């Protein structure tokens, strides 16, 4: 992986790295991530550590075709939704 957001020191199983690959990586990189972590661990990290980096079409592709998740709270993942300032 050689992108402006890529850092060789970043752990491959960190939530930030996972969301960056899912949102901006190629299908080959997503497949490699899924093979490295396993689908169960990838789903767990995706759901336990949401990040607002997805467009609606990307989020639907990732949840429906890559991770096979029935539904998620889109406000936690879509970069176009307002951020909550309340705890």
C-alpha positions in Angstrom: 0.0 0.0 0.0 1.4 3.4 -1.0 -1.0 6.2 -0.4 -0.7 9.6 1.3 -2.5 8.2 4.3 -0.4 5.0 4.4 2.0 4.7 7.3 4.3 1.6 7.6 4.4 2.0 11.4 0.6 1.8 11.7 -0.6 -1.5 13.1 -2.6 -3.5 10.5 -5.3 -4.3 13.0 -5.8 -0.7 14.2 -9.3 0.6 13.6 -7.9 3.7 11.7 -6.0 1.4 9.3 -9.0 -0.8 8.8 -11.3 2.1 8.0 -8.8 3.7 5.7 -8.4 0.4 3.7 -12.1 -0.2 3.5 -13.0 3.3 2.5 -10.1 4.1 0.1 -8.3 0.8 -0.7 -8.5 -1.3 -3.8 -10.4 -4.6 -3.9 -7.1 -6.4 -3.7 -6.1 -4.5 -0.5 -9.5 -5.2 1.0 -9.3 -8.9 0.2 -5.8 -9.0 1.8 -7.0 -7.2 4.9 -10.0 -9.7 5.2 -7.6 -12.7 4.7 -5.2 -11.3 7.3 -7.7 -10.5 10.0 -10.5 -12.9 9.2 -14.1 -11.8 8.6 -15.2 -12.1 12.2 -12.4 -9.9 13.6 -12.8 -7.4 10.7 -16.6 -7.1 11.4 -15.9 -6.7 15.1 -13.4 -3.9 14.6 -15.6 -2.2 12.0 -18.7 -2.2 14.3 -16.9 -1.5 17.6 -14.9 1.5 16.3 -17.0 3.4 13.8 -15.3 6.2 11.8 -16.8 8.9 9.7 -14.8 8.4 6.5 -17.4 6.7 4.2 -19.6 8.0 1.4 -23.1 6.5 1.3 -22.3 4.3 -1.7 -19.0 3.1 -0.2 -20.6 2.3 3.1 -23.4 0.3 1.4 -20.8 -1.6 -0.7 -18.6 -2.5 2.4 -21.5 -3.5 4.6 -23.5 -5.4 2.0 -20.9 -7.1 -0.2 -17.6 -7.2 1.8 -18.7 -7.6 5.5 -22.3 -8.9 5.0 -23.7 -6.8 7.8 -27.5 -6.3 7.7 -27.7 -2.7 9.1 -25.5 -0.1 10.8 -26.1 3.3 12.2 -25.1 5.3 9.1 -24.6 8.5 11.2 -21.6 6.9 12.8 -20.0 6.1 9.4 -21.0 8.7 6.8 -18.7 11.7 6.5 -21.6 13.9 5.3 -23.5 13.6 8.6 -23.1 16.1 11.4 -20.8 15.2 14.3 -22.4 14.9 17.7 -21.0 17.3 20.2 -22.8 15.7 23.1 -21.4 12.8 25.1 
